[in-house]
């Protein structure tokens, strides 16, 4: 469980989060809301990438983060990108195979399609040794069938973890969520 206690964050005059508190339980919590309401800011505070103006976060443990952008080493292979966060090559290969990337795991990232790169980024997030998994709009750019396969993979691979999924997509919320948190502007 992650306890977010009285978090406030402003960027200049724009207050993004104000006195926000929440308990993220084990399972998948989908965080939704309009653009600019603080979804990514909240995720970044939990991951300790942004310092809140007030409040604190307790018990997040080791955080694995799949960002909106892939943040992959383009000149390296898929398997190499995963091996940056694990020593378990067998598990890395199994995840890439499960994501239907087994035949391209030795190819350089720059030679893969955008959807393939997105799947590599998700696999890298899953292969890390984490207590908390943050996914910021992770399924964008995936076709319907691939998206369902990857969503099911994320659910299976992140059992008994705290998962925070930021999304605008109602289908993703319906498919993935154990809890839903709607933020407002």
ZADO-1210 file (C-alpha; in nm, 4 decimals, padded with zeros to 6 digits):
<atoms>
<atom x="00.0000" y="00.0000" z="00.0000" code="UNK" pos="1"/>
<atom x="00.1155" y="00.3536" z="-00.0812" code="UNK" pos="2"/>
<atom x="-00.0053" y="00.6390" z="00.1362" code="UNK" pos="3"/>
<atom x="-00.0136" y="00.9813" z="-00.0284" code="UNK" pos="4"/>
<atom x="-00.0605" y="01.2371" z="00.2478" code="UNK" pos="5"/>
<atom x="-00.1718" y="01.5980" z="00.1872" code="UNK" pos="6"/>
<atom x="00.0259" y="01.6482" z="-00.1368" code="UNK" pos="7"/>
<atom x="00.0264" y="01.9912" z="-00.2961" code="UNK" pos="8"/>
<atom x="00.2184" y="02.0942" z="-00.6059" code="UNK" pos="9"/>
<atom x="00.2128" y="02.4121" z="-00.8109" code="UNK" pos="10"/>
<atom x="00.4073" y="02.5156" z="-01.1182" code="UNK" pos="11"/>
<atom x="00.4324" y="02.8912" z="-01.0877" code="UNK" pos="12"/>
<atom x="00.0771" y="03.0200" z="-01.0424" code="UNK" pos="13"/>
<atom x="-00.0835" y="02.6957" z="-01.1633" code="UNK" pos="14"/>
<atom x="-00.1881" y="02.4725" z="-00.8745" code="UNK" pos="15"/>
<atom x="-00.1944" y="02.1151" z="-00.9994" code="UNK" pos="16"/>
<atom x="-00.2547" y="01.9208" z="-00.6782" code="UNK" pos="17"/>
<atom x="-00.3864" y="02.0755" z="-00.3600" code="UNK" pos="18"/>
<atom x="-00.4072" y="01.8887" z="-00.0288" code="UNK" pos="19"/>
<atom x="-00.4394" y="01.5547" z="-00.2069" code="UNK" pos="20"/>
<atom x="-00.4469" y="01.2350" z="00.0007" code="UNK" pos="21"/>
<atom x="-00.5093" y="00.8779" z="-00.1113" code="UNK" pos="22"/>
<atom x="-00.4209" y="00.5176" z="-00.0275" code="UNK" pos="23"/>
<atom x="-00.3164" y="00.3063" z="-00.3248" code="UNK" pos="24"/>
<atom x="-00.3909" y="-00.0567" z="-00.2402" code="UNK" pos="25"/>
<atom x="-00.2392" y="-00.3681" z="-00.3967" code="UNK" pos="26"/>
<atom x="-00.3926" y="-00.4118" z="-00.7411" code="UNK" pos="27"/>
<atom x="-00.4451" y="-00.1793" z="-01.0348" code="UNK" pos="28"/>
<atom x="-00.5681" y="00.1728" z="-00.9675" code="UNK" pos="29"/>
<atom x="-00.6573" y="00.3617" z="-01.2836" code="UNK" pos="30"/>
<atom x="-00.6014" y="00.7364" z="-01.2480" code="UNK" pos="31"/>
<atom x="-00.8154" y="00.9343" z="-01.4892" code="UNK" pos="32"/>
<atom x="-00.9202" y="01.2941" z="-01.5378" code="UNK" pos="33"/>
<atom x="-00.8882" y="01.5865" z="-01.7759" code="UNK" pos="34"/>
<atom x="-00.5546" y="01.7070" z="-01.9118" code="UNK" pos="35"/>
<atom x="-00.3675" y="01.9220" z="-01.6635" code="UNK" pos="36"/>
<atom x="-00.5387" y="01.7836" z="-01.3520" code="UNK" pos="37"/>
<atom x="-00.2155" y="01.6410" z="-01.2064" code="UNK" pos="38"/>
<atom x="-00.2145" y="01.2731" z="-01.3054" code="UNK" pos="39"/>
<atom x="00.1457" y="01.2658" z="-01.4277" code="UNK" pos="40"/>
<atom x="00.2568" y="01.5053" z="-01.1528" code="UNK" pos="41"/>
<atom x="00.1117" y="01.2661" z="-00.8934" code="UNK" pos="42"/>
<atom x="00.2927" y="00.9729" z="-01.0560" code="UNK" pos="43"/>
<atom x="00.6181" y="01.1690" z="-01.0648" code="UNK" pos="44"/>
<atom x="00.5835" y="01.2584" z="-00.6963" code="UNK" pos="45"/>
<atom x="00.5229" y="00.8925" z="-00.6043" code="UNK" pos="46"/>
<atom x="00.8315" y="00.7952" z="-00.8082" code="UNK" pos="47"/>
<atom x="01.0313" y="01.0731" z="-00.6365" code="UNK" pos="48"/>
<atom x="01.1007" y="01.2461" z="-00.9673" code="UNK" pos="49"/>
<atom x="00.9205" y="01.5603" z="-00.8483" code="UNK" pos="50"/>
<atom x="00.9259" y="01.7011" z="-00.4949" code="UNK" pos="51"/>
<atom x="00.5848" y="01.8111" z="-00.3656" code="UNK" pos="52"/>
<atom x="00.5429" y="02.1596" z="-00.2208" code="UNK" pos="53"/>
<atom x="00.3691" y="02.0027" z="00.0813" code="UNK" pos="54"/>
<atom x="00.2887" y="01.6528" z="00.2006" code="UNK" pos="55"/>
<atom x="00.4629" y="01.3208" z="00.1592" code="UNK" pos="56"/>
<atom x="00.4418" y="00.9702" z="00.0149" code="UNK" pos="57"/>
<atom x="00.4959" y="00.6623" z="00.2299" code="UNK" pos="58"/>
<atom x="00.5681" y="00.3012" z="00.1394" code="UNK" pos="59"/>
<atom x="00.6094" y="00.3247" z="-00.2400" code="UNK" pos="60"/>
<atom x="00.9186" y="00.1030" z="-00.2225" code="UNK" pos="61"/>
<atom x="01.1065" y="00.0445" z="-00.5469" code="UNK" pos="62"/>
<atom x="00.9155" y="00.2054" z="-00.8346" code="UNK" pos="63"/>
<atom x="00.9241" y="00.0848" z="-01.1950" code="UNK" pos="64"/>
<atom x="00.7916" y="00.3494" z="-01.4349" code="UNK" pos="65"/>
<atom x="00.6683" y="00.3192" z="-01.7941" code="UNK" pos="66"/>
<atom x="00.6632" y="00.6794" z="-01.9157" code="UNK" pos="67"/>
<atom x="00.4414" y="00.8298" z="-02.1867" code="UNK" pos="68"/>
<atom x="00.7451" y="00.8322" z="-02.4129" code="UNK" pos="69"/>
<atom x="00.9410" y="00.5087" z="-02.4485" code="UNK" pos="70"/>
<atom x="01.2827" y="00.6280" z="-02.3207" code="UNK" pos="71"/>
<atom x="01.4636" y="00.3356" z="-02.4799" code="UNK" pos="72"/>
<atom x="01.8246" y="00.3222" z="-02.5960" code="UNK" pos="73"/>
<atom x="01.7536" y="00.3313" z="-02.9705" code="UNK" pos="74"/>
<atom x="02.0975" y="00.2005" z="-03.0721" code="UNK" pos="75"/>
<atom x="02.0650" y="-00.1083" z="-02.8508" code="UNK" pos="76"/>
<atom x="01.8530" y="-00.4226" z="-02.8918" code="UNK" pos="77"/>
<atom x="01.5243" y="-00.4955" z="-02.7128" code="UNK" pos="78"/>
<atom x="01.6877" y="-00.7564" z="-02.4909" code="UNK" pos="79"/>
<atom x="01.9719" y="-00.5177" z="-02.4012" code="UNK" pos="80"/>
<atom x="01.7188" y="-00.2508" z="-02.3007" code="UNK" pos="81"/>
<atom x="01.5551" y="-00.4982" z="-02.0625" code="UNK" pos="82"/>
<atom x="01.8880" y="-00.6193" z="-01.9256" code="UNK" pos="83"/>
<atom x="01.9569" y="-00.2637" z="-01.8048" code="UNK" pos="84"/>
<atom x="01.7077" y="-00.3244" z="-01.5199" code="UNK" pos="85"/>
<atom x="01.7475" y="-00.6981" z="-01.4503" code="UNK" pos="86"/>
<atom x="02.0036" y="-00.9762" z="-01.4416" code="UNK" pos="87"/>
<atom x="01.7367" y="-01.2365" z="-01.5227" code="UNK" pos="88"/>
<atom x="01.7866" y="-01.2869" z="-01.8964" code="UNK" pos="89"/>
<atom x="01.5453" y="-01.5799" z="-01.9048" code="UNK" pos="90"/>
<atom x="01.2615" y="-01.3695" z="-01.7629" code="UNK" pos="91"/>
<atom x="01.3458" y="-01.0811" z="-01.9990" code="UNK" pos="92"/>
<atom x="01.3307" y="-01.3161" z="-02.2978" code="UNK" pos="93"/>
<atom x="01.0053" y="-01.4694" z="-02.1725" code="UNK" pos="94"/>
<atom x="00.8410" y="-01.1267" z="-02.1397" code="UNK" pos="95"/>
<atom x="00.9507" y="-01.0206" z="-02.4874" code="UNK" pos="96"/>
<atom x="00.8183" y="-01.3488" z="-02.6257" code="UNK" pos="97"/>
<atom x="00.4895" y="-01.3032" z="-02.4393" code="UNK" pos="98"/>
<atom x="00.4642" y="-00.9533" z="-02.5924" code="UNK" pos="99"/>
<atom x="00.5098" y="-01.1113" z="-02.9380" code="UNK" pos="100"/>
<atom x="00.8599" y="-00.9694" z="-02.9744" code="UNK" pos="101"/>
<atom x="01.0550" y="-01.2938" z="-02.9479" code="UNK" pos="102"/>
<atom x="01.1650" y="-01.2834" z="-03.3108" code="UNK" pos="103"/>
<atom x="01.2977" y="-00.9250" z="-03.2864" code="UNK" pos="104"/>
<atom x="01.4628" y="-00.9204" z="-02.9442" code="UNK" pos="105"/>
<atom x="01.8095" y="-00.8883" z="-03.0994" code="UNK" pos="106"/>
<atom x="01.7060" y="-00.6054" z="-03.3368" code="UNK" pos="107"/>
<atom x="01.8046" y="-00.2504" z="-03.2565" code="UNK" pos="108"/>
<atom x="01.5195" y="-00.0417" z="-03.1164" code="UNK" pos="109"/>
<atom x="01.5479" y="00.2154" z="-03.3960" code="UNK" pos="110"/>
<atom x="01.4544" y="-00.0595" z="-03.6475" code="UNK" pos="111"/>
<atom x="01.1288" y="-00.1476" z="-03.4658" code="UNK" pos="112"/>
<atom x="00.7877" y="00.0061" z="-03.5271" code="UNK" pos="113"/>
<atom x="00.6428" y="00.2502" z="-03.2739" code="UNK" pos="114"/>
<atom x="00.4064" y="-00.0158" z="-03.1394" code="UNK" pos="115"/>
<atom x="00.6928" y="-00.2614" z="-03.0963" code="UNK" pos="116"/>
<atom x="00.8985" y="-00.0002" z="-02.9136" code="UNK" pos="117"/>
<atom x="00.6009" y="00.0656" z="-02.6834" code="UNK" pos="118"/>
<atom x="00.5830" y="-00.3063" z="-02.6009" code="UNK" pos="119"/>
<atom x="00.9565" y="-00.3160" z="-02.5264" code="UNK" pos="120"/>
<atom x="00.9129" y="-00.0225" z="-02.2859" code="UNK" pos="121"/>
<atom x="00.6284" y="-00.2047" z="-02.1084" code="UNK" pos="122"/>
<atom x="00.8344" y="-00.5250" z="-02.0860" code="UNK" pos="123"/>
<atom x="01.1237" y="-00.3277" z="-01.9382" code="UNK" pos="124"/>
<atom x="00.8871" y="-00.1878" z="-01.6743" code="UNK" pos="125"/>
<atom x="00.7603" y="-00.5356" z="-01.5897" code="UNK" pos="126"/>
<atom x="01.0992" y="-00.7100" z="-01.5752" code="UNK" pos="127"/>
<atom x="01.2385" y="-00.4774" z="-01.3075" code="UNK" pos="128"/>
<atom x="01.2305" y="-00.5842" z="-00.9423" code="UNK" pos="129"/>
<atom x="00.9665" y="-00.3431" z="-00.8088" code="UNK" pos="130"/>
<atom x="00.6993" y="-00.2980" z="-00.5441" code="UNK" pos="131"/>
<atom x="00.5156" y="-00.0237" z="-00.7352" code="UNK" pos="132"/>
<atom x="00.4548" y="-00.0077" z="-01.1105" code="UNK" pos="133"/>
<atom x="00.3530" y="00.3227" z="-01.2674" code="UNK" pos="134"/>
<atom x="00.2190" y="00.3165" z="-01.6227" code="UNK" pos="135"/>
<atom x="00.1569" y="00.6581" z="-01.7810" code="UNK" pos="136"/>
<atom x="-00.0658" y="00.6039" z="-02.0856" code="UNK" pos="137"/>
<atom x="00.1300" y="00.2896" z="-02.1713" code="UNK" pos="138"/>
<atom x="-00.0965" y="00.1412" z="-02.4378" code="UNK" pos="139"/>
<atom x="-00.1119" y="00.4356" z="-02.6771" code="UNK" pos="140"/>
<atom x="-00.0239" y="00.3430" z="-03.0320" code="UNK" pos="141"/>
<atom x="-00.1138" y="-00.0250" z="-02.9935" code="UNK" pos="142"/>
<atom x="-00.3795" y="-00.1808" z="-03.2147" code="UNK" pos="143"/>
<atom x="-00.6875" y="-00.3288" z="-03.0451" code="UNK" pos="144"/>
<atom x="-00.5749" y="-00.6939" z="-03.0395" code="UNK" pos="145"/>
<atom x="-00.2198" y="-00.6161" z="-02.9321" code="UNK" pos="146"/>
<atom x="-00.3489" y="-00.3774" z="-02.6641" code="UNK" pos="147"/>
<atom x="-00.5678" y="-00.6506" z="-02.5131" code="UNK" pos="148"/>
<atom x="-00.2774" y="-00.8981" z="-02.5154" code="UNK" pos="149"/>
<atom x="-00.0460" y="-00.6482" z="-02.3454" code="UNK" pos="150"/>
<atom x="-00.3095" y="-00.5397" z="-02.0923" code="UNK" pos="151"/>
<atom x="-00.3630" y="-00.9041" z="-01.9943" code="UNK" pos="152"/>
<atom x="00.0136" y="-00.9517" z="-01.9695" code="UNK" pos="153"/>
<atom x="00.0464" y="-00.6483" z="-01.7396" code="UNK" pos="154"/>
<atom x="-00.2348" y="-00.7763" z="-01.5166" code="UNK" pos="155"/>
<atom x="-00.0767" y="-01.1210" z="-01.4904" code="UNK" pos="156"/>
<atom x="00.2824" y="-01.0025" z="-01.4407" code="UNK" pos="157"/>
<atom x="00.1969" y="-00.7382" z="-01.1789" code="UNK" pos="158"/>
<atom x="-00.0184" y="-00.9486" z="-00.9474" code="UNK" pos="159"/>
<atom x="00.0243" y="-00.8631" z="-00.5790" code="UNK" pos="160"/>
<atom x="00.1888" y="-00.5298" z="-00.6621" code="UNK" pos="161"/>
<atom x="00.0656" y="-00.1724" z="-00.6428" code="UNK" pos="162"/>
<atom x="-00.0015" y="-00.0607" z="-00.9996" code="UNK" pos="163"/>
<atom x="-00.0931" y="00.2955" z="-01.0949" code="UNK" pos="164"/>
<atom x="-00.2256" y="00.3218" z="-01.4508" code="UNK" pos="165"/>
<atom x="-00.2793" y="00.6700" z="-01.5920" code="UNK" pos="166"/>
<atom x="-00.5230" y="00.6628" z="-01.8816" code="UNK" pos="167"/>
<atom x="-00.8008" y="00.8536" z="-02.0574" code="UNK" pos="168"/>
<atom x="-00.9355" y="00.5389" z="-02.2239" code="UNK" pos="169"/>
<atom x="-01.2583" y="00.4018" z="-02.0715" code="UNK" pos="170"/>
<atom x="-01.1962" y="00.0585" z="-02.2289" code="UNK" pos="171"/>
<atom x="-00.8579" y="00.0396" z="-02.0561" code="UNK" pos="172"/>
<atom x="-01.0179" y="00.1441" z="-01.7277" code="UNK" pos="173"/>
<atom x="-01.2898" y="-00.1205" z="-01.7622" code="UNK" pos="174"/>
<atom x="-01.0405" y="-00.3912" z="-01.8622" code="UNK" pos="175"/>
<atom x="-00.7673" y="-00.3158" z="-01.6098" code="UNK" pos="176"/>
<atom x="-00.8921" y="-00.1476" z="-01.2952" code="UNK" pos="177"/>
<atom x="-00.9446" y="-00.2807" z="-00.9476" code="UNK" pos="178"/>
<atom x="-00.9980" y="00.0812" z="-00.8350" code="UNK" pos="179"/>
<atom x="-01.0533" y="00.4067" z="-01.0226" code="UNK" pos="180"/>
<atom x="-00.9358" y="00.7487" z="-00.9061" code="UNK" pos="181"/>
<atom x="-01.0751" y="01.0491" z="-01.0956" code="UNK" pos="182"/>
<atom x="-00.8802" y="01.3727" z="-01.0545" code="UNK" pos="183"/>
<atom x="-01.0332" y="01.7110" z="-01.1293" code="UNK" pos="184"/>
<atom x="-00.8801" y="02.0414" z="-01.2390" code="UNK" pos="185"/>
</atoms>
